[in-house]
Amino acid sequence: MVENVIYPAYLDASLSRSEGRRVSKSAAVEDPTVDEVAKAVQQVGYDAVIERDKQYSREFEPRGRVLVNNADDATKNDIVQAAAAYVDILRD
């Protein structure tokens, strides 16, 4: 079983690549929440578990993280890219 971890910082448009953003600037969104990321991961078709008390190592305030379970058929980058697209759609 593959378990991937996705932090909201991976999708945050206000961060640079060196600060932790993993998607292109055009695909990123402003200040994503852990709830939005989890909902987007579920829309893609994977199981998502929210851990609110966790903190990304490059940030100073905990925003939480999302554990993606049963993602044997996709890479972490594929999941992050798809989640970024769905967060943008969910906000519209």
DSSP file (Angstrom, degrees, kcal/mol; ACC not computed):
  #  RESIDUE AA STRUCTURE BP1 BP2  ACC     N-H-->O    O-->H-N    N-H-->O    O-->H-N    TCO  KAPPA ALPHA  PHI   PSI    X-CA   Y-CA   Z-CA
    1    1 A M              0   0    0      0, 0.0     2,-0.5     0, 0.0    68,-0.0   0.000 360.0 360.0 360.0 127.7    0.0    0.0    0.0
    2    2 A V        -     0   0    0      2,-0.0    69,-1.0     0, 0.0    68,-0.6  -0.808 360.0-168.1 -96.0 131.7    1.4    3.4   -1.0
    3    3 A E  E     -A   69   0A   0     -2,-0.5     2,-0.3    66,-0.2    66,-0.2  -0.970   4.9-168.3-122.9 117.2    0.7    6.3    1.2
    4    4 A N  E     -A   68   0A   0     64,-2.2    64,-3.4    -2,-0.5     2,-0.5  -0.771  11.3-143.4-103.4 149.3    1.5    9.8   -0.1
    5    5 A V  E     -A   67   0A   0     -2,-0.3     2,-0.5    62,-0.2    62,-0.2  -0.947  14.0-171.3-113.1 129.2    1.6   13.0    1.9
    6    6 A I  E     -A   66   0A   0     60,-2.7    60,-2.6    -2,-0.5    31,-0.0  -0.981   4.0-163.1-123.5 123.1    0.3   16.3    0.4
    7    7 A Y    >   -     0   0    0     -2,-0.5     3,-1.8    58,-0.2     4,-0.4  -0.783  29.3-122.5 -98.2 146.0    0.8   19.5    2.2
    8    8 A P  G >  S+     0   0    0      0, 0.0     3,-1.6     0, 0.0     4,-0.4   0.791 109.1  70.8 -56.2 -27.6   -1.2   22.6    1.3
    9    9 A A  G >  S+     0   0    0      1,-0.3     3,-0.8     2,-0.2     6,-0.1   0.781  84.3  68.7 -60.9 -26.4    2.1   24.4    0.6
   10   10 A Y  G <  S+     0   0    0     -3,-1.8    12,-2.3     1,-0.2    13,-1.0   0.785 109.8  34.2 -61.9 -25.7    2.6   22.2   -2.4
   11   11 A L  G <  S+     0   0    0     -3,-1.6    18,-2.7    -4,-0.4     2,-0.5   0.348  87.8 121.9-110.5   3.6   -0.3   24.1   -4.1
   12   12 A D  B X   -c   29   0B   0     -3,-0.8     3,-1.2    -4,-0.4    18,-0.2  -0.588  45.6-161.3 -81.7 118.6    0.2   27.6   -2.6
   13   13 A A  T 3  S+     0   0    0     16,-2.8    17,-0.2    -2,-0.5    -1,-0.2   0.708  87.7  64.9 -69.7 -21.5    0.6   30.3   -5.3
   14   14 A S  T 3  S+     0   0    0     15,-0.4     2,-0.3     2,-0.1    -1,-0.3   0.573  93.1  77.0 -80.3  -7.1    2.2   32.7   -2.8
   15   15 A L  S <  S-     0   0    0     -3,-1.2     2,-0.1    -6,-0.1     5,-0.0  -0.732  76.3-130.8-101.8 151.6    5.2   30.4   -2.3
   16   16 A S    > > -     0   0    0     -2,-0.3     5,-2.1     1,-0.1     3,-0.5  -0.413  33.1-101.3 -87.8 172.5    8.1   29.9   -4.6
   17   17 A R  G > 5S+     0   0    0      1,-0.2     3,-1.2     3,-0.2    -1,-0.1   0.895 125.0  52.6 -61.2 -39.3    9.4   26.6   -5.7
   18   18 A S  G 3 5S+     0   0    0      1,-0.3    -1,-0.2     2,-0.1    -3,-0.0   0.716 105.1  56.2 -71.8 -18.5   12.3   26.8   -3.2
   19   19 A E  G < 5S-     0   0    0     -3,-0.5    -1,-0.3   -10,-0.1    -2,-0.2   0.490 133.6 -83.7 -89.9  -4.3    9.7   27.5   -0.4
   20   20 A G  T < 5S+     0   0    0     -3,-1.2    -3,-0.2    -4,-0.5     2,-0.2   0.363  78.0 141.3 126.2  -6.8    7.8   24.3   -1.2
   21   21 A R      < -     0   0    0     -5,-2.1    -1,-0.3     1,-0.1   -11,-0.2  -0.488  22.7-177.2 -68.8 135.9    5.4   24.8   -4.1
   22   22 A R        +     0   0    0    -12,-2.3     2,-0.3    -2,-0.2   -11,-0.1   0.437  57.6  67.2-114.4  -3.3    5.3   21.8   -6.4
   23   23 A V  S    S-     0   0    0    -13,-1.0     5,-0.1     1,-0.1    58,-0.0  -0.750  93.2 -86.8-113.4 164.6    3.0   22.9   -9.1
   24   24 A S    >>  -     0   0    0     -2,-0.3     4,-1.4     1,-0.1     3,-0.6  -0.241  39.8-110.6 -65.0 159.0    3.4   25.6  -11.7
   25   25 A K  T 34 S+     0   0    0      1,-0.2     3,-0.1     2,-0.2    -1,-0.1   0.857 118.8  54.0 -59.9 -36.6    2.4   29.1  -10.8
   26   26 A S  T 34 S+     0   0    0      1,-0.2    -1,-0.2     3,-0.0   -13,-0.0   0.782 111.6  44.3 -71.1 -26.3   -0.6   29.0  -13.2
   27   27 A A  T <4 S+     0   0    0     -3,-0.6    -1,-0.2     2,-0.1    -2,-0.2   0.648  97.2  94.4 -90.4 -16.5   -1.9   25.8  -11.6
   28   28 A A     <  -     0   0    0     -4,-1.4     2,-0.3    -3,-0.1   -16,-0.2  -0.304  61.9-147.4 -76.4 160.1   -1.4   27.0   -8.0
   29   29 A V  B     -c   12   0B   0    -18,-2.7   -16,-2.8    -2,-0.0     2,-0.4  -0.878  26.1 -95.5-124.7 157.6   -4.1   28.6   -5.9
   30   30 A E  S    S-     0   0    0     -2,-0.3   -18,-0.1     1,-0.2   -19,-0.0  -0.615  93.5 -21.4 -76.7 124.8   -3.9   31.3   -3.2
   31   31 A D  S    S-     0   0    0     -2,-0.4    -1,-0.2     1,-0.1     2,-0.1   0.886  77.5-158.7  46.8  64.5   -3.7   30.0    0.4
   32   32 A P        -     0   0    0      0, 0.0     2,-0.2     0, 0.0    -1,-0.1  -0.433   7.5-136.9 -70.1 146.4   -5.2   26.5    0.0
   33   33 A T     >  -     0   0    0     -2,-0.1     4,-2.1     1,-0.1     5,-0.2  -0.633  19.5-116.0 -99.2 161.6   -6.6   24.8    3.1
   34   34 A V  H  > S+     0   0    0     29,-0.4     4,-2.3    -2,-0.2     5,-0.2   0.829 116.8  56.0 -65.4 -31.1   -6.2   21.2    4.1
   35   35 A D  H  > S+     0   0    0      2,-0.2     4,-2.4     1,-0.2    -1,-0.2   0.904 107.1  48.4 -67.1 -41.4   -9.9   20.7    3.7
   36   36 A E  H  > S+     0   0    0      2,-0.2     4,-2.3     1,-0.2    -2,-0.2   0.905 112.0  49.3 -64.5 -41.2   -9.8   21.9    0.1
   37   37 A V  H  X S+     0   0    0     -4,-2.1     4,-2.4     2,-0.2    -2,-0.2   0.923 111.7  48.6 -64.9 -43.8   -6.9   19.6   -0.7
   38   38 A A  H  X S+     0   0    0     -4,-2.3     4,-2.2     1,-0.2    -2,-0.2   0.912 111.7  49.0 -63.1 -42.9   -8.6   16.6    0.9
   39   39 A K  H  X S+     0   0    0     -4,-2.4     4,-2.0     1,-0.2    -1,-0.2   0.896 111.5  50.0 -63.9 -39.4  -11.8   17.3   -1.0
   40   40 A A  H  X S+     0   0    0     -4,-2.3     4,-1.6     2,-0.2    -2,-0.2   0.900 109.3  50.9 -65.5 -41.2   -9.9   17.6   -4.3
   41   41 A V  H  X>S+     0   0    0     -4,-2.4     5,-1.9     1,-0.2     4,-1.1   0.894 110.5  49.8 -63.5 -39.5   -8.0   14.3   -3.6
   42   42 A Q  H  <5S+     0   0    0     -4,-2.2     3,-0.2     1,-0.2    -1,-0.2   0.868 107.3  54.4 -67.3 -35.7  -11.3   12.6   -3.0
   43   43 A Q  H  <5S+     0   0    0     -4,-2.0    -1,-0.2     1,-0.2    -2,-0.2   0.839 104.0  55.7 -65.0 -32.5  -12.7   14.1   -6.2
   44   44 A V  H  <5S-     0   0    0     -4,-1.6    -1,-0.2    -5,-0.1    -2,-0.2   0.794 127.1-102.2 -70.2 -27.6   -9.7   12.5   -8.1
   45   45 A G  T  <5S+     0   0    0     -4,-1.1     2,-0.3     1,-0.4    -3,-0.2   0.621  80.0 115.4 118.4  18.5  -10.7    9.2   -6.7
   46   46 A Y      < -     0   0    0     -5,-1.9     2,-0.4    25,-0.1    -1,-0.4  -0.797  68.2-103.3-116.3 160.0   -8.4    8.4   -3.8
   47   47 A D  E     -B   69   0A   0     22,-1.0    22,-2.3    -2,-0.3     2,-0.4  -0.657  38.8-163.0 -79.8 133.2   -8.9    8.0    0.0
   48   48 A A  E     -B   68   0A   0     -2,-0.4     2,-0.4    20,-0.2    20,-0.2  -0.967  11.6-169.9-124.2 135.1   -7.9   11.1    1.9
   49   49 A V  E     -B   67   0A   0     18,-2.2    18,-3.1    -2,-0.4     2,-0.4  -0.991  17.3-141.7-122.5 126.9   -7.2   11.4    5.6
   50   50 A I  E     -B   66   0A   0     -2,-0.4     2,-0.5    16,-0.2    16,-0.2  -0.743  13.0-171.3 -91.8 131.7   -6.7   14.8    7.2
   51   51 A E  E >   -B   65   0A   0     14,-2.8    14,-1.8    -2,-0.4     3,-0.9  -0.921   5.2-178.8-118.8 101.8   -4.0   15.3    9.9
   52   52 A R  T 3  S+     0   0    0     -2,-0.5    -1,-0.1    12,-0.2   -18,-0.1   0.724  73.3  59.9 -76.6 -23.6   -4.6   18.9   11.2
   53   53 A D  T 3  S+     0   0    0     10,-0.1    -1,-0.2    12,-0.1     2,-0.2   0.364  84.5 101.0 -90.6   7.0   -1.8   18.9   13.8
   54   54 A K    <   -     0   0    0     -3,-0.9    10,-1.9    11,-0.1     2,-0.4  -0.584  55.4-154.3 -94.2 156.2    1.0   18.4   11.3
   55   55 A Q        -     0   0    0     -2,-0.2     2,-0.2     7,-0.2    10,-0.1  -0.987  19.5-118.6-133.9 136.8    3.3   21.0    9.9
   56   56 A Y    >   -     0   0    0     -2,-0.4     3,-1.9     5,-0.3     5,-0.0  -0.537  30.5-125.0 -69.4 138.0    5.3   21.3    6.7
   57   57 A S  T 3  S+     0   0    0      1,-0.3    -1,-0.1    -2,-0.2    -2,-0.0   0.716 107.5  52.9 -63.7 -21.9    9.0   21.5    7.5
   58   58 A R  T 3  S+     0   0    0    -39,-0.1     2,-0.3   -38,-0.0    -1,-0.3   0.422 101.8  72.0 -93.6   1.8    9.5   24.7    5.5
   59   59 A E    <   -     0   0    0     -3,-1.9    -4,-0.0     1,-0.1     4,-0.0  -0.785  66.0-148.4-115.3 160.5    6.6   26.6    7.3
   60   60 A F  S    S+     0   0    0     -2,-0.3    -1,-0.1     1,-0.1    -3,-0.0   0.651  81.6  57.6-101.8 -19.2    6.3   28.0   10.8
   61   61 A E  S    S-     0   0    0     -5,-0.0     2,-0.3     2,-0.0    -5,-0.3  -0.941  88.0-115.7-114.8 134.1    2.6   27.5   11.4
   62   62 A P        +     0   0    0      0, 0.0    -7,-0.2     0, 0.0     3,-0.1  -0.513  36.4 167.0 -70.1 125.8    0.9   24.1   11.1
   63   63 A R        -     0   0    0     -2,-0.3   -29,-0.4     1,-0.3    -8,-0.2   0.436  47.1-121.6-110.1  -7.5   -1.7   24.0    8.3
   64   64 A G        -     0   0    0    -10,-1.9    -1,-0.3   -31,-0.1     2,-0.3  -0.349  21.7-114.8  94.3-179.5   -2.1   20.2    8.4
   65   65 A R  E     - B   0  51A   0    -14,-1.8   -14,-2.8   -58,-0.2     2,-0.5  -0.966  10.6-125.6-152.4 165.0   -1.5   17.6    5.8
   66   66 A V  E     -AB   6  50A   0    -60,-2.6   -60,-2.7    -2,-0.3     2,-0.5  -0.972  14.3-149.9-119.6 126.9   -3.5   15.1    3.7
   67   67 A L  E     -AB   5  49A   0    -18,-3.1   -18,-2.2    -2,-0.5     2,-0.6  -0.849  11.6-154.0 -93.7 127.1   -2.6   11.4    3.6
   68   68 A V  E     -AB   4  48A   0    -64,-3.4   -64,-2.2    -2,-0.5     3,-0.3  -0.906  14.4-165.8-106.0 116.7   -3.5    9.8    0.3
   69   69 A N  E     +AB   3  47A   0    -22,-2.3   -22,-1.0    -2,-0.6   -66,-0.2  -0.657  60.3  19.3-102.0 156.9   -4.1    6.1    0.6
   70   70 A N  S    S+     0   0    0    -68,-0.6     3,-0.3    -2,-0.2    -1,-0.2   0.873  71.1 140.9  57.2  44.8   -4.4    3.4   -2.1
   71   71 A A    >   +     0   0    0    -69,-1.0     3,-1.1    -3,-0.3    -1,-0.1  -0.329  13.6 135.4-108.7  49.1   -2.7    5.4   -4.8
   72   72 A D  T 3   +     0   0    0      1,-0.2    -1,-0.2   -70,-0.1    -2,-0.1   0.747  68.5  54.4 -68.5 -23.9   -0.8    2.5   -6.3
   73   73 A D  T 3  S+     0   0    0     -3,-0.3     2,-0.3     2,-0.1    -1,-0.2   0.415 106.5  52.6 -93.9   2.1   -1.6    3.5   -9.9
   74   74 A A  S <  S-     0   0    0     -3,-1.1     2,-0.1     4,-0.0    -3,-0.0  -0.968  74.9-121.9-139.1 151.8   -0.3    7.1   -9.7
   75   75 A T     >  -     0   0    0     -2,-0.3     4,-1.9     1,-0.1     5,-0.2  -0.433  34.3-109.0 -83.5 166.3    2.8    9.0   -8.8
   76   76 A K  H  > S+     0   0    0      1,-0.2     4,-2.5     2,-0.2     5,-0.2   0.895 120.4  54.4 -61.9 -39.9    2.9   11.7   -6.1
   77   77 A N  H  > S+     0   0    0      1,-0.2     4,-2.5     2,-0.2    -1,-0.2   0.896 106.0  52.0 -62.7 -40.4    3.4   14.3   -8.8
   78   78 A D  H  > S+     0   0    0      1,-0.2     4,-2.2     2,-0.2    -1,-0.2   0.915 111.4  47.2 -60.6 -43.3    0.3   13.1  -10.7
   79   79 A I  H  X S+     0   0    0     -4,-1.9     4,-2.5     2,-0.2    -2,-0.2   0.910 112.2  49.0 -66.5 -42.7   -1.8   13.3   -7.5
   80   80 A V  H  X S+     0   0    0     -4,-2.5     4,-2.2     2,-0.2    -2,-0.2   0.913 112.2  48.5 -64.7 -42.8   -0.5   16.8   -6.6
   81   81 A Q  H  X S+     0   0    0     -4,-2.5     4,-1.8     2,-0.2    -2,-0.2   0.919 113.9  46.2 -63.1 -44.2   -1.2   18.1  -10.1
   82   82 A A  H  X S+     0   0    0     -4,-2.2     4,-2.1    -5,-0.2    -2,-0.2   0.893 111.6  51.5 -66.6 -39.8   -4.7   16.7  -10.2
   83   83 A A  H  X S+     0   0    0     -4,-2.5     4,-2.5     1,-0.2    -1,-0.2   0.894 107.9  52.9 -64.3 -39.7   -5.5   18.0   -6.7
   84   84 A A  H  X S+     0   0    0     -4,-2.2     4,-1.7     1,-0.2    -1,-0.2   0.904 109.4  49.1 -62.2 -41.4   -4.3   21.5   -7.7
   85   85 A A  H  X S+     0   0    0     -4,-1.8     4,-1.7     1,-0.2    -1,-0.2   0.903 113.0  46.8 -65.1 -40.9   -6.7   21.5  -10.7
   86   86 A Y  H  X S+     0   0    0     -4,-2.1     4,-3.0     2,-0.2    -2,-0.2   0.852 107.4  55.4 -72.8 -34.1   -9.6   20.3   -8.6
   87   87 A V  H  X S+     0   0    0     -4,-2.5     4,-1.5     2,-0.2    -1,-0.2   0.919 108.8  49.4 -62.3 -41.1   -9.0   22.9   -5.9
   88   88 A D  H  X S+     0   0    0     -4,-1.7     4,-0.7     1,-0.2    -2,-0.2   0.899 113.2  46.5 -63.2 -40.6   -9.2   25.6   -8.5
   89   89 A I  H >< S+     0   0    0     -4,-1.7     3,-0.9     1,-0.2    -2,-0.2   0.900 108.9  54.9 -67.3 -41.6  -12.4   24.1   -9.8
   90   90 A L  H 3< S+     0   0    0     -4,-3.0    -1,-0.2     1,-0.2    -2,-0.2   0.806 104.0  55.8 -64.0 -29.3  -13.9   23.8   -6.3
   91   91 A R  H 3<        0   0    0     -4,-1.5    -1,-0.2     1,-0.2    -2,-0.2   0.719 360.0 360.0 -76.6 -20.1  -13.3   27.5   -5.7
   92   92 A D    <<        0   0    0     -3,-0.9    -1,-0.2    -4,-0.7    -2,-0.2   0.475 360.0 360.0 -78.3 360.0  -15.3   28.6   -8.8
